[in-house]
Amino acid sequence: MTIRMFAAPFLAIALALSVCACNNDSATSASTVSTISVTGTTPAVGATSQFTATATLTSGSTQDVTSAATWSSSNTTAATVSTSGLVTAVGSGTAVISATYSNVTGTDNVTVP
């Protein structure tokens, strides 16, 4: 009987803690991302610039997804982009830098003189 008296509150606390741990809203799911904003400064030829990707969620909050996004350049003779969003200006021209996260894509235009 004594064990049951101590076990019941302990189990209730353990259950409450496990529910809180499972309800972690810090990860962004595909259904909550409404837009991706891509920002950065065009580097000079031979230089680099770190671009960022910010997800706007349907709740209105924002989240930096730069390291989780998939990056691409539409014109690698003008600018390339690494998997972390680092843009390198290769030669003159225009490129569209894209970041995709949770099946949502954002872009920024880069014009290298």
SERO-4910 file (N, C-alpha, C, O; in steps of 0.05 Angstrom, whole numbers):
BEGIN
 pado doro    nc1    nc2    nc3   cac1   cac2   cac3    cc1    cc2    cc3    oc1    oc2    oc3
  Met    A     16    -24      0      0      0      0     17     25      0     11     45    -14
  Thr    A     39     25     15     56     49     17     70     53    -10     73     76    -18
  Ile    A     77     32    -24     90     35    -50     71     48    -70     79     64    -86
  Arg    A     45     40    -69     25     51    -87     21     81    -82     17     96   -101
  Met    A     23     89    -57     19    118    -50     41    135    -62     37    157    -71
  Phe    A     66    124    -62     88    139    -73     90    135   -103    100    153   -117
  Ala    A     82    113   -113     85    107   -142     65    124   -159     72    133   -180
  Ala    A     41    128   -149     21    142   -164     30    171   -171     29    179   -194
  Pro    A     39    187   -151     48    214   -158     73    214   -176     76    231   -194
  Phe    A     91    195   -171    115    193   -188    107    187   -217    118    199   -235
  Leu    A     89    169   -221     80    162   -248     66    186   -261     69    190   -285
  Ala    A     50    200   -246     36    224   -257     56    245   -266     53    257   -287
  Ile    A     77    250   -250     97    269   -257    113    260   -282    118    276   -300
  Ala    A    120    235   -282    135    224   -305    118    226   -331    129    232   -352
  Leu    A     92    220   -329     75    222   -352     73    251   -362     73    256   -386
  Ala    A     70    270   -343     68    298   -350     94    308   -364     92    322   -384
  Leu    A    117    299   -354    142    307   -366    145    295   -394    156    309   -412
  Ser    A    137    271   -398    139    259   -424    121    272   -445    128    275   -468
  Val    A     97    281   -436     79    295   -454     91    322   -462     90    330   -485
  Cys    A    103    336   -443    116    361   -449    140    358   -468    144    374   -486
  Ala    A    155    336   -464    178    331   -481    170    325   -510    184    331   -529
  Cys    A    147    311   -513    138    304   -540    125    327   -554    123    326   -579
  Asn    A    117    347   -540    103    370   -553    123    393   -558    118    415   -550
  Asn    A    145    386   -571    166    406   -577    159    419   -604    161    405   -625
  Asp    A    153    444   -603    145    458   -628    169    473   -641    164    489   -659
  Ser    A    193    467   -632    216    481   -644    222    473   -672    233    488   -688
  Ala    A    215    449   -680    220    439   -707    197    449   -725    174    450   -717
  Thr    A    204    457   -749    184    467   -768    175    445   -786    191    431   -799
  Ser    A    149    441   -787    138    420   -805    131    432   -832    127    456   -834
  Ala    A    128    415   -852    122    424   -879     96    440   -880     94    459   -896
  Ser    A     77    432   -864     50    445   -866     50    473   -854     30    487   -857
  Thr    A     70    481   -839     69    507   -825     85    529   -839     83    552   -832
  Val    A    102    522   -859    117    542   -873    100    554   -895     90    541   -913
  Ser    A     98    581   -894     82    594   -915    100    607   -936     94    606   -960
  Thr    A    123    619   -928    141    632   -947    170    628   -938    175    624   -914
  Ile    A    188    631   -957    217    631   -952    228    658   -963    223    664   -986
  Ser    A    242    673   -947    254    697   -955    285    693   -957    297    684   -938
  Val    A    296    700   -980    325    697   -984    337    725   -986    328    741  -1001
  Thr    A    357    730   -969    370    756   -969    400    753   -969    411    734   -958
  Gly    A    413    773   -981    443    773   -981    452    796   -998    436    810  -1011
  Thr    A    478    801   -998    490    822  -1013    507    810  -1036    522    791  -1032
  Thr    A    504    821  -1060    519    811  -1083    549    816  -1078    557    839  -1074
  Pro    A    565    795  -1080    594    798  -1076    607    807  -1103    595    805  -1124
  Ala    A    630    818  -1101    646    825  -1124    658    799  -1136    659    779  -1122
  Val    A    666    800  -1161    678    776  -1173    701    766  -1156    719    781  -1149
  Gly    A    700    740  -1151    721    727  -1135    716    728  -1105    730    715  -1089
  Ala    A    696    743  -1096    690    746  -1068    665    729  -1061    651    719  -1078
  Thr    A    659    727  -1035    636    712  -1025    618    729  -1008    627    749   -997
  Ser    A    594    720  -1005    575    733   -987    556    712   -976    546    695   -990
  Gln    A    551    713   -950    533    694   -937    504    703   -941    497    724   -932
  Phe    A    488    686   -954    460    691   -957    445    676   -935    455    657   -924
  Thr    A    421    686   -928    405    673   -907    377    667   -918    367    680   -936
  Ala    A    366    646   -907    338    638   -914    322    638   -888    329    626   -868
  Thr    A    300    653   -889    282    656   -866    255    645   -873    243    654   -893
  Ala    A    245    627   -858    218    616   -862    198    632   -846    202    638   -822
  Thr    A    176    640   -859    154    652   -845    133    630   -842    124    618   -862
  Leu    A    124    626   -818    105    605   -812     77    615   -813     73    640   -812
  Thr    A     58    598   -815     30    606   -817     21    621   -792      1    636   -792
  Ser    A     35    617   -770     29    631   -745     38    659   -745     31    675   -728
  Gly    A     55    666   -766     66    693   -767     94    695   -756    108    715   -761
  Ser    A    104    675   -742    131    676   -732    151    668   -754    143    658   -775
  Thr    A    176    674   -749    197    669   -768    218    651   -756    221    649   -732
  Gln    A    232    637   -774    253    618   -765    276    618   -785    271    616   -809
  Asp    A    301    621   -776    324    619   -793    328    590   -802    332    573   -785
  Val    A    326    585   -828    329    558   -839    353    556   -858    354    538   -875
  Thr    A    371    575   -856    394    577   -874    409    550   -876    415    541   -898
  Ser    A    415    538   -853    431    513   -853    415    489   -861    426    468   -869
  Ala    A    388    491   -860    371    468   -866    360    469   -895    350    449   -905
  Ala    A    363    492   -908    352    496   -935    370    482   -956    394    477   -951
  Thr    A    358    477   -979    373    467  -1002    377    491  -1021    358    504  -1029
  Trp    A    402    497  -1027    409    521  -1042    416    514  -1071    426    492  -1077
  Ser    A    410    533  -1089    418    530  -1118    421    557  -1131    410    577  -1122
  Ser    A    436    557  -1154    439    580  -1170    430    574  -1198    434    552  -1208
  Ser    A    416    593  -1210    405    589  -1237    427    593  -1258    424    585  -1281
  Asn    A    449    607  -1251    470    613  -1271    497    611  -1257    507    631  -1245
  Thr    A    509    588  -1258    535    584  -1244    559    597  -1257    580    596  -1246
  Thr    A    555    608  -1281    577    624  -1293    578    652  -1281    598    666  -1284
  Ala    A    556    661  -1268    555    687  -1255    560    683  -1225    576    698  -1213
  Ala    A    546    664  -1212    548    660  -1183    542    631  -1176    524    619  -1187
  Thr    A    557    621  -1157    552    594  -1146    543    598  -1117    548    618  -1105
  Val    A    531    577  -1107    522    578  -1079    528    551  -1066    523    530  -1078
  Ser    A    539    552  -1042    546    527  -1028    521    516  -1013    500    529  -1013
  Thr    A    524    493  -1002    502    480   -987    494    496   -962    473    491   -950
  Ser    A    512    514   -954    506    531   -930    496    559   -937    491    575   -919
  Gly    A    493    565   -963    483    591   -972    505    611   -977    499    635   -980
  Leu    A    530    603   -979    552    621   -985    553    625  -1015    559    606  -1030
  Val    A    549    650  -1024    548    656  -1052    576    666  -1061    587    684  -1048
  Thr    A    586    656  -1083    611    664  -1095    606    676  -1122    594    663  -1139
  Ala    A    615    701  -1126    612    713  -1153    634    703  -1171    658    706  -1164
  Val    A    627    690  -1193    646    678  -1211    653    696  -1235    676    698  -1243
  Gly    A    633    709  -1246    636    726  -1269    612    744  -1273    592    741  -1258
  Ser    A    613    762  -1291    591    781  -1295    566    766  -1305    568    747  -1321
  Gly    A    543    775  -1296    518    764  -1305    498    764  -1282    504    774  -1260
  Thr    A    475    752  -1287    454    752  -1267    447    723  -1260    446    705  -1278
  Ala    A    443    718  -1235    435    691  -1226    413    694  -1205    411    713  -1190
  Val    A    395    674  -1205    374    673  -1185    384    653  -1164    388    629  -1170
  Ile    A    387    662  -1139    395    645  -1117    370    635  -1103    353    651  -1095
  Ser    A    367    609  -1101    343    597  -1090    349    581  -1065    370    568  -1063
  Ala    A    331    582  -1046    333    566  -1022    306    552  -1019    285    565  -1019
  Thr    A    307    526  -1016    282    510  -1012    282    496   -985    302    484   -977
  Tyr    A    260    499   -971    257    487   -945    228    478   -942    210    493   -947
  Ser    A    224    453   -934    197    442   -931    180    446   -956    156    453   -954
  Asn    A    192    442   -979    179    444  -1005    169    472  -1012    152    476  -1029
  Val    A    180    492   -998    174    520  -1004    200    533  -1013    221    530  -1000
  Thr    A    199    549  -1035    224    561  -1046    222    591  -1045    201    603  -1051
  Gly    A    244    603  -1038    247    632  -1039    271    638  -1056    289    622  -1059
  Thr    A    272    662  -1068    293    670  -1086    303    698  -1081    290    714  -1069
  Asp    A    327    703  -1091    339    730  -1091    355    732  -1117    370    714  -1123
  Asn    A    353    755  -1130    368    759  -1155    396    771  -1148    398    788  -1131
  Val    A    416    761  -1162    443    770  -1158    453    779  -1186    453    764  -1205
  Thr    A    462    804  -1188    473    814  -1212    502    822  -1207    508    841  -1192
  Val    A    520    806  -1219    549    811  -1216    558    829  -1238    555    821  -1262
  Pro    A    570    852  -1232    578    871  -1254    602    860  -1269    612    873  -1287
***
